[in-house]
Amino acid sequence: MPKYKDVEERVDRLKLRKREPRLKDKDLFETVEEVFDKRTVLTIIELKRRKCLKTLKGVVSAGKEARIYWGKTYSGEDVAVKIYLTVTAEFKKSMWKYIRGDPRFEGVGKLPTRKLIELWARKEFGNLKRMYEVGIRVPRPICHFRNVVIMEFIGAEGKRAPLLKEYHEAGALDEIEAYYIFDKIIEYVKVMYLKAGLVHGDLSEYNVMIFNGEPIIIDVSQAVRLDHPNALNFLWRDIKNIVRFFSYEVGIDVPNEEELYKAITSHIVEKGSMEE
């Protein structure tokens, strides 16, 4: 972790370049890691110029391809700043499974890695927006630029809310609440399909947070439109994962995946939900 003086000097050097925002950014980074390349630093500075972000604080979660930071806006709101850093061969293979066949992303097969990362971030922001607009409880999307997505922070004081898996393992999920959360997640899957025209594609107990007793759907970058060739296969898998968790791990009696799948897909998709 570089010291503050190193960060300040790095930002100052970057601002000497042509067309870079000339801002006093030394208060922007409370923490900047070596993994941030020049372009990512400039992207964060640009998001500050757009008044999307005032301060970048500590790491909330870290993965191989992306890290999520706690940030503050000019109004004092807590935000989650998701920064995509790299694309491993494994991640790239997984990405193509969702991008290939999505009409929104035709002709991207020869993109360089950097552009592919930015495309994936744009896809996540767009999916969040579609879901949020139809009433699905996801982190509210705030800003997006290049490989950075800023959204509502789910948690308090820089500490993220627990995942559904963690919430259950901590013994916090009683039977009444379990039924409520199950019903709510299935309702969101249905609304996602019928009104947003999307399928999450990777839904499980690891992609749902519990905050103030409510489930919040997260990690929606891979969500696909209904005209994706594998949309229904992804929908089946999403439903099966949720049924498995609540049936076998939580231990409550819930409808089987066949029943839920038919109940969702038998409805008519809302007109306009498939539009860009």
Secondary structure, 3 states (H helix, E strand, C coil): CCCHHHHHHHHHHHHCCCCCCCCCCCCCECCCCCCCCHHHHHHHHHHHHCCCCCEEEEEEEECCCEEEEEEECCCCCEEEEEEECCCCHHHHHHHHHHHCCCHHHCCCCCCCHHHHHHHHHHHHHHHHHHHHHCCCCCCCEEEEECCEEEEECCEECCEECCEHHHHHHCCCCCHHHHHHHHHHHHHHHHHHHHHHCEECCCCCCCCEEEECCEEEECCCCCCEECCCCCHHHHHHHHHHHHHHHHHHHHCCCCCCHHHHHHHHHCCCCCCCCCCC
